[in-house]
Amino acid sequence: VGTLARLGANPSLALAEALPGAGPTTVYEPGITADEATERRTRFRGAVTALLAGGPA
């Protein structure tokens, strides 16, 4: 979004000039394991399926 804003504000900029020079300042890592994520996703999908079928969640 920032790159597009810079290009909009100054259309004479080359794309390379409008792109930020640095990478991300913060990296977020998952707070749960892959097994926990799978279990949560399975429960969620089961609840959605039951809801759409008109049964108890």
Sequence and secondary structure as in RCSB ss.txt:
>XXXX:A:sequence
VGTLARLGANPSLALAEALPGAGPTTVYEPGITADEATERRTRFRGAVTALLAGGPA
>XXXX:A:secstr
 HHHHHHHH TTS HHHHS SS  S     SS HHHHHHHHHHHHHHHHHHHHTS  
